Amino acid sequence: RLRDKFERQVEKAGLDAVSTLVVNDAELDPKAYLDALLEVHTKYSAIVTQHLYGDVGFVGSLSKACIAFINQNSMTATMSSKSPDLLVRYADRSLRKDNSTEGADIEGALDRLMTVFNYLEDKDVFSHFYAARLSKRLIYGVSASDEREADMISRLGKACGAEYTSKLRQMLTDATKYYQMRHSGRKLTWLWNYSRNELRTNYLDQRYILMTSSYQMAILLLYNSHNLLSLSELITATSIPKEIITQVLAVLVNARILVDEESEQYGLNSSFKSKKIRVNVNQPIKAEGSGQTEVMRAVEEDRKYAIQATIVRIMKAQKSMTNQQLVQEVVEQVSQRFTPQIPIIRKAIDILLEKEYLTREGDALIRSVELFSPARPVHLFTFFLRCFKFNSGT
């Protein structure tokens, strides 16, 4: 049929556009990726609107093709989370202070982002990546404005519902006040590497302002009373774990603020010079970073509980369903946020049977009389803490 041919043509055009980018740019620029996807979408959307009079069948074919090439292309072949990651990086760039884009253009940039986002299958992966980037913008104070952040979250809410963005909205509130109000008896452990400090140098001909993390500040202040310090002495004095302090020292040595005098001996560089008066050495370290592996692990964990909660909700309403009917209904309900794998759904059903939330009678699944949601409670601030990697204890 003509619609099928149209769908295949659009999908091929999208796949070819991404493949061309991958060949020309190994480190794909998020804007280039989004532009390539939108160019194909805009071209064929215009054809449907102007030449096919907005025919519903062709609109559906266009949608299917866009879903296909946005979620499964040469970029996602090696990493399924690549599309969500690139879209989040595009949003991050658009919402930063150092972005030169004017207000109206930012609106346009977010509109373009949402056009592609609506075709994204793994919206929950996008949410995790977005939360991590949002947390860094807030911590480092590089967000363009609270209004822009709220606007973007509002757009996501319109697309996916209030529940999808509830955790993101809570992140805009003050962390300490909220946590102490909810958990007055617990200890809040801060991520010192994400802090910002300023140190003024007094030992050089030219005075500089060093912008550091608290880890870096703790190390540099020791040189007020020492000329040379060993790695073990630095660890003892600061209580910074070895796997972290070695990375912090590497940054300071690369910035030529410290010199590695000999094996694991560090001293101040008395010849330090810089063209800038304000020297920023506050760089992320790997030990504190939130890598894609960790994000995907959190995504899989959340999906497991989301599927179980969906099963419970369905069975509360339907009372009795066959196994196949239940699987199909779960797929339909959760597909707005992510594409569930059938084996994971079946495993979730088995878990609920073992816990006696469900019972089986012949080919039918019956909800138990006493049925409570098995979903792990994900309180608003729990997600916020995970993004920041705080550890809390009673």
N, C-alpha and C positions, 0 to 999 in steps of 0.2 A: 504494500500500500504506500501511497504518497507520504503519509504521515510517518511511517516507519523509515522510509528513505530520508526524510527530513531529519528525523531524530539521529540517525546514523551519521548524517553529514555534519550536524552540529557537534556531535560528540567527537568526531574525527578532527574537526577544526580546533576544538578545545585541547585535545590531546597533542596535536601538532604544535600549537602555540606554546604549550608548556615544555614540550621536548626541545623546541628551538632555544628556549631560555636556559634549559639545563646544559645544553651543549656549549652555549656561549658564556655561561656564568655559573661556575661550580658553587660559589657562595651566593645563592640566589637572593637578590634584593627583594624585600617584601613588597615594595611599591611596584616593582617590575612584574612580580607574580600577579598581584591584584589587577594591574593594568591589562595584562595578557588575558586573564579570565574575563574581565569586563568587556574587553574589545570584542570578544566572540559573542558574549551575551547580548551586548548592545546591537551588534550587527544583525543577528538573527531575530532579536526581539522586534527590531524595526521592520523586518520582513513580515513577521507575523501580524504586526499592527497595521502596517501600511498596505501590504499587498494581499494578505489573507484575511483582512477585516477582523482580526482578533478571534479567529475561529478557535473554539474551546479545545477541540482535538489537537490543533497545532500548538496551542499554549501548553497543553499537557506534555506533548512531545518535546517541546523546548525545555520544560522543567525537568523531565527525565534525563535529557541529554546533559544539562548543566550539572545535575546531581552526580551523574556518572563521571564527567571529566574533572570536576572540582574535587571529588573525593578519591578517585582512583586514576592517577596519572603517573608520569615518570618520576615525579618528585615523591609521591607517596609509596612508590614501589618498595623502597628500602625502609621507610618509616611511615607508618599509617597516620601518625599524628602531625605530619609535616604541614598539611593545609591549615589546621587550627593554629599551629605554632606561628606560621607566617602571617596569618591574619591578625593574631594578637600582637606580633611585633610591629605590624603596620599601625595598629591602634595605638600602641605605646609611643611610637614615633610622632603620631599626630597629636597626642595629648600632653607632650612634654613642653616645658618652658622654652627650651632651645629650638623648638620648631618655628621656622620663620613664616609659616603659613598664616595668613590673615584669618579673622573670625569667620567670614563667609566661606572661605576656602576650607576651613576646618569642618564646617557643617557639610560641605560637599564631600569631603574626604570620609566622614563618618557615614554619609548616605551611601557612598560607593561600597564601603566596608559592609554595611548591612545588606546590601543587595547580594553579595557573595555569601555572607553569613547565613542567609535564609536557605541556601542550598546545602549547607554543611550538615553532614550526618552526625558527626561526633561533637555535638554542641556541649556535652559535659566536659570533654577534653579542652575545648576552647575556654570554658569557665575556669578550669584549674589553672591553665596557663595565664589567663587574664588576671586572675586573683594574685598570682605571684608577681606579675609585672606591676599591677596596681599597688601592691604592698611596697615595692621598691620606690615607686614614684612618690608615695606618701612619706616613706621613711627619709628619703634623700631630699624631700622638698622640691622636686623637679616637676611636679604636676603644674600644667598651665593655669588651672583654676579649679576650685571645687565645683563650679557651675558646669564646666566642661565634663568633669568626671561624672557628675550626676546626670547630665544629659545622655552620655553614652550608656550608663547603667539603665536609664529610662528606656532607651531604644531596645536594649536587650530584653528588658521586662516586657515590652509590647510584643516582641517576637516570641518569647518563651514563657511568659507568665511571671507573676510576682515571686513565686517560690524559687525560681531560677536565679533571681538577682538579690534575694533577701540577704545573703551572706556578703555580697559585694557592697550593698548599701550600708551594712553595719560597719564595714571596714572604714568608712568615712568618718566614723565617730572616734572620739579619743580612746585609745587603747587602755591606758592605765585606769582612768575613771570607770570605764565600763567593766573591766575585769575585777577591780576591787569592789565594785558594787555587787557583782554577781557572786564572787568567790573571795570573801573577806579573809577566810582562814587559809588561803593558799599563797604559795610563793610564786611570783612572776619573775622568770629568768629572761633577761634581755639579751638580744644578739648584739654583742659589742662591736662586731665587725661592721654592722650597718649604721653605727653611730657616726657623728661628725664633730670634729674638734678643730680648733685653731691653735697652733703654737707659734710663738715669735722667737726667732733666732737672735741670740745676743753674743755669739762667739765668732761672727764673721764681720768683715768690713762693711758689707751690705746686709741690712736687716731684711729677712724674708718672713712671710707668713706661710706656714706649712699647714695645709688642710689634711687632717689625718683621721683615721678611725681611732677608737679608744684603745685597741690593741697597739697600734703604732705609737700613740701618745704615751702609753704605759712604758713602752720600751725606751723611747727617746728621753723621757724625763729622768730615767736612771743615769743618763750621762751628765746630769747636773753634778753628780758626785763621783763619777767613775770615768776613766779615760778609755778603758778596754774591758770588755765583758765577754765571757765565754757563753756558749749556748746553754750549758747547764745552769750557769748563774742567772741568765735571763729567764729561764723557765722557773727556777726557784723564786726569783724576785717577783715575777708577774703572775705565776700560777696558770699561764697559758699553756695548753697541751702542745706537745712537741710537734704533732702533725700540722698544727695551725701556726705556731710561732715560726717554723721554718719557712712557711709561705710568706708570712708578714715580713720577715727579715729579707727574703729574696726581693720583695717589692722595694724596700728601703735601700738595699744595695744597688738595685737596678736604677733607682732614682739618684744614686750617688750621694745620698745623705749619710749612709753608713758605708764603711769599707770593711771587707773581709780580710783582716790583717794576715791571718794564717788559719789553719784548720779550726773551724768553729770558734773563732775569736773575732769579735766585732768592735770597731771603734768609729768615732765620729770623723767625717771627712772635713778636715779644716780648710780644704781648698774648694768647697762646694760653691758653684756659681750657677745662676739661672737668669735667663732673659726676663722672666716674669717675677714680679715681687710676690704674688700669691702662687704658691706651688701646690698643686693637688696631687697627693700621693695615695689618696683613699680609693683603693681599687678592691673589687670583690676577690675573694679567695675561694678556691675550689672546695675546700672542706666545708664552707658555709653556703655554697651555691645550691640552688634547687634544680637539679638536673632533670632531663626529660624522663629518665628511668624512674626517679622517685615520683614525679607527677603522674606517670602512667600507672604506677603501683597504687597510688591514692585513687586514681580514676577507677581501676578495676575493683578496688574495695568498695567504693561508693556505688558502683553499678550492681554489685552483688546484693547490697542491702536495698537498693532502689527496686530491683526485680522482686525481691521477697515482699517488700511493702506493696508493690503493685498487685502481686498475686493475692495477698490478703484483702486488699481493697476490692478486687474483682469478685472474690469468693464471698465476701460479705454481701455484695449486691446480688449475685447470681445463685447462691446457695449450693448449686450442683452443676458441674460441667464435666465433659469428657476431657481427658488429658490433652488431646489435640486442640479442642476448642479453647482451653485455657492458654495453651502456648500461643495460639494465634491472637488471642485478645491481649496478652502481655506484649507481644511484638507490636501490635497496633498502638497501644497506649504509650509505650516507652520510646517508640521510634521518633518522636518529636525531639527527644534529647540525645539519643544515640541508637545505633543499630545493634540490637542484642544478638548474641549467638545462641542458637537453639540448645546446644548442650548445656550452656550455663543456666538457661531457664529450667531445663529438666532437672538439673542438679539442685536448683533452688526449690523446686517442687518436692524433691526427695528429702531435702533438709526439713521442710515444713511438715512432711509426713512423719519424719523421725521425731520431731518435736511435738507431734500430735496437734499441730495447728490445723491440719487437714487429715481426713480419713479417706480410705478408698473402699468403695462398694461396687464390685464388678468392674465395669469399664469407666465408672464415674468417680470423680473426686468430690467429696462432700466436706463442707466446712465443719469444723468442730463446734460444739455448743459454746465453749469458752474460748473465744478467739481474740487474741490481742495482736497488735502489730509487732512483728519481730524485728522491725527495722531499728538499727542502732540509732539512738537519738543524736542527731547532729545539730547541736545548739548553734545559734548564730555565731558565737565567739569561738566555738571549737574549730570551725573552718579557718577563721582568722588566725588563730594560733598556729594551725598547721602550716599555713602559708609562710608565717614568719619563723616557723620552727622553734617556737617557745616550748619549754617543758614546764609543766605545772604539776604540783603534787600537793597532797593535803598535809 
